[in-house]
């Protein structure tokens, strides 16, 4: 079975960035919001690894 992970990672990243930018419309420094996107993406990666049973097997 095929599992398309890239789409879910992209949605997690862009969703988190959109929330931050919506909360502060004057935010222009990418260092302030890209970290939030990266953290959301990593949380999604961890969840997917747990889902496929690969968590902690690196």
RODO-2510 file (C-alpha; in nm, 4 decimals, decimal comma):
residues 58
     n   res          X          Y          Z
     1     x     0,0000     0,0000     0,0000
     2     x     0,1193     0,3468    -0,0848
     3     x     0,1401     0,6055     0,1898
     4     x     0,1687     0,9667     0,0716
     5     x     0,3493     1,1400     0,3539
     6     x     0,4711     1,4520     0,1719
     7     x     0,1202     1,5948     0,1412
     8     x     0,0510     1,5540     0,5125
     9     x     0,3866     1,7103     0,6035
    10     x     0,3201     2,0047     0,3749
    11     x    -0,0267     2,0567     0,5231
    12     x     0,1112     2,0489     0,8780
    13     x     0,3841     2,3008     0,7926
    14     x     0,1692     2,5463     0,5985
    15     x    -0,1195     2,5213     0,8440
    16     x     0,1017     2,6156     1,1367
    17     x     0,2641     2,9025     0,9467
    18     x    -0,0762     3,0337     0,8380
    19     x    -0,1986     3,0350     1,1982
    20     x     0,1023     3,2372     1,3134
    21     x     0,0710     3,4854     1,0277
    22     x    -0,3043     3,5228     1,0835
    23     x    -0,2451     3,5989     1,4510
    24     x     0,0112     3,8707     1,3712
    25     x    -0,0506     4,0390     1,0364
    26     x     0,2619     4,2516     1,0667
    27     x     0,5018     3,9614     1,1135
    28     x     0,7610     3,9690     0,8335
    29     x     1,0665     3,7949     0,9788
    30     x     1,0663     3,4316     0,8571
    31     x     1,2762     3,3275     1,1565
    32     x     0,9733     3,4029     1,3738
    33     x     0,7293     3,1731     1,1918
    34     x     0,9244     2,9074     1,0007
    35     x     1,0296     2,7401     1,3261
    36     x     0,6635     2,6935     1,4157
    37     x     0,6063     2,5259     1,0798
    38     x     0,9077     2,3017     1,1264
    39     x     0,7884     2,1975     1,4725
    40     x     0,4423     2,1119     1,3382
    41     x     0,6015     1,9119     1,0581
    42     x     0,8206     1,7187     1,3018
    43     x     0,5173     1,6385     1,5160
    44     x     0,3509     1,4958     1,2042
    45     x     0,6645     1,2906     1,1256
    46     x     0,6637     1,1464     1,4769
    47     x     0,2960     1,0561     1,4461
    48     x     0,3506     0,8863     1,1089
    49     x     0,6468     0,6892     1,2458
    50     x     0,4306     0,5680     1,5335
    51     x     0,1534     0,4816     1,2878
    52     x     0,3775     0,2539     1,0794
    53     x     0,5467     0,1057     1,3860
    54     x     0,8880     0,2563     1,3160
    55     x     0,9126     0,4826     1,6201
    56     x     1,2427     0,4391     1,8056
    57     x     1,3955     0,2039     1,5482
    58     x     1,6549     0,4343     1,3919
***
